């Protein structure tokens, strides 16, 4: 079983949440292309099964598990299935998340606040809580999905922004807790990525897409595969000295 600087993950096992589409799907496929066995987890069974079929088409080994990351029982069951099937866990990409309904802070419904924080922040905590004991057995890496909204404020998005800022703090603290025990924990902070979530954000219109693209200095939205490449690198030996980092991948959006 090897991992090297080029990211050969033969015999390694990767657990990916939010794998039914977008960044999660692209990353699950990227791990599979590097030789890893992959566990795809999502609340959407149809999309999740399609991701699994795509990995099988690549010749990879994969299992699909339904998982609501806000439910500890679901997370524990998904990870138990991982160990039962593959015998180990080496990498975890905690990516499941949802967008917020646009609203000024005082107009955010309490239920909406709770929904966003439960999925985008508490869900990642629950995943790490049950992944880390498995990773302690042989070491490994965790990558959490924050956002450009984790490093700047977003008008009309206080709940989402608070959760994604919190996720960076969670990542940094957890990284310090386990750095000496051969577990590296980092985060990625995607900008505007061309995914189904972004389609909902823009309203799926050419006008909405153009408005988003106008905010990107690079002049386009990012591709899910560009985030996937960063996640796979962060899990590789090439990133062995990268600990507690929040890697912004946003075409320059947040440095303006």
N, C-alpha and C positions, 0 to 999 in steps of 0.2 A: 504494500500500500504506500503510494508515494504522493508527495506534494512537492513541487519544485518551483523555482522562480518563474517558470513559464506557465504555471497553473495546471499541471497535470494532476487531476484528482482521482485517478483510478483507485477504486476501492474505498473512496471517501463517501460520506453521506451528507447531503444537504437538505435542510428543511426550509421550505419557502411558504410564507403566508401571503394571502392576497394574490394567489397564483392563477386565478381564473382569467386574467387578462392583463394588458398593460405592462408595467414594469415588472410585476411579479412573474408573469408568464415569460417575458423575455429573459429574466434572470434564471428561472428554472431551466429553460432551454440552454442557456449559456453554461450552466453547471453540467448539464448532461453532455454537451459537446466536449467538455473537458474530461469526461470519463466518470463523473460522480454518479452515484445512485441518488435519486431525488424523491423527496416526499413533497407533494404539492397539496397545500391546505387552503381552503376557502369556504366561505359560507354559501357561495354559488356552486352547486354541484355540477350543473351543466357545463359551465365554462371551465371548471376545474378538471372535469373528465376530458374535455377537449384538449387542455394543456397536456394531460397525461398521454393522450393519444399522439400528440405531436412529438413527445419525447420518445415514445415507443417507435414511432416512424424513423427516428434518428438511430434506433438500435439501443436506446438507453433503458435502464431498469428504473421503474417508477411506481409509486403507489399514490393514489389520490384519497384524501381524507376530508370529510366535511368538518369544518371547524369555525365556530364563532369565537373569536379571540377575547370577547368579553366574558366568556364562561370558562372558569378554571377547569371544570370537568371536561369540556371539549378539548382544551389545550393539553391536559394530561392524557386524555385518550389518544389524541393524535400523536403525541410523542411516545406513548407506550406502543402504538402500532409501528412507529418508526423503529424502535428497538426490537420489537418482535420480528419484524420483517428483515431488517438489515444488520441488527446486532450492535449498532453504534450510532453516534451523532458527531459530526465534525464541524459542520457549518450551519448557521441559522440566519436566515434573512427575514427579519420581522418587518414586513412591508404592508400588511393589511391596514387600510385606512379609508376614510370617507371625507368628502368635501362638506363644507358648511353652507347652509342657506345664507345668502348675502343679507346682512342686517347690521345696522349701527349697534354699538355695544348695549345700550339701554333697551334696545328693541329685540335682543336675542331672547327667545323663550327659554325658560329654565330647562325644559325637557330637551331642547336642542343643544344647549350647553353640555348637559350630562351625556347626551348621545355622542357628541364629538369627542369629549374628553375620555369617555369610557372606551371607545374604539381606538382612537389615535394615540392615547397615552397609557391608560390602564391596560389596554390589550397588549401593548408591548411589554409592560412590566410583567404581566402574567406569563407571557411567552418566555421571557428571560428567567423568571423565577423557576420554571420547570425545565428549561433547556440547560441552564448552567450546571446543575448536578450531573447531568449526562456528559457534558463537555469536560468536567473535572477529571473524568476517568482517563482521558488521553490528551487533553488539550484541544483547542479549536478556536474558531472565530465566530463572532456575531456581528452582523451589520443591521442597523435599524434605519428605517426610512423616515427622516424628518422632512424638511422642505426649505425652499428659499424663505418661506414664511417662518422658519425657525431662527432666522438671523435678522429679519427686518419686520416692521409692522405692515399689516395689510388692511387697508380701509375696508370696513364692512365684513371683516373676518376675524373678530377678536377671539372667538372660541377656538377656531382652527389654529390661529397664530399662537395662542397661549399653549395649546396642546403640543404644537411642534417645537416651540421654545422649550417647553418642559421636557420633551423627549431628548433634546440635546443635553440638558442637565442630567437626566437619568442615565444617558449613555456615558457621560464623563465620569459620573460617580461610580457606576458599575464597573467601568474600565479600571478605575483605581482599585476597586475591591478585589479584582481577579487578575490583574496584570502579572503578579508574581506567581500565579498558578497556571500559567501557560494558556490563558484565555485572553484573546484580544477582542475588545468591543469598540466599534466605531459606528458612525452614522453617515449616510449620504443625504444631501439636501438638494433634491432636484428643483430646477426651475420649471418653466412651462414645457411639459412633455406631451407629445401627441398621443394621448391615450383616451379610452372611453370616459374617464373622469374629466379630462380636459374638454371633451365634447360636451359634457353636461354643463361645465363651467362657462363655455362660450355660447351655449344655446344651440350649438351645432350649425351655426350660420356662417357664411363667408365673412360677414361684417364682424361677428364675434371673434372669429379666428384672426382677422386682420388687426383687430384692436390688441389682441394678445401678442401677436408677432411684432407689432410696433413697439412694444415694451422690451423686446429682446435686441440688444446691440448687435448680436450675430445675424439678425435678420430672419430668423426661423425658429420654430419650436424644436425642442430636442427630441431624439428618438429613444424609445424604451431601451433599445440595445445599447445606447451610450451609457445609461445608468447601470445596466447589467454588467457591462465591461468593468466599471469601477467597483462594483460589488465583488465580482470574481477576483479582481486584483487585490482588494482589501483582505480577502480570505487567503491569499497566496503567501508563500514564503518571501516574495519580493516586498511585501508590506509588513515584514516581521517587526519593524521598529515603529509602526504606526499604531498608536494606542490612544483611545479617547478623542479621536479627531472627528470633526463634523465637516465632511468634504462637500463643498458647494459645487454643483454641476448645473450651471444655469445660463450659459451663453453670455455671461457678464451682467445679467439683470440686476443683481443686488449690489454691484460695485459702482453704480451710476451716482 
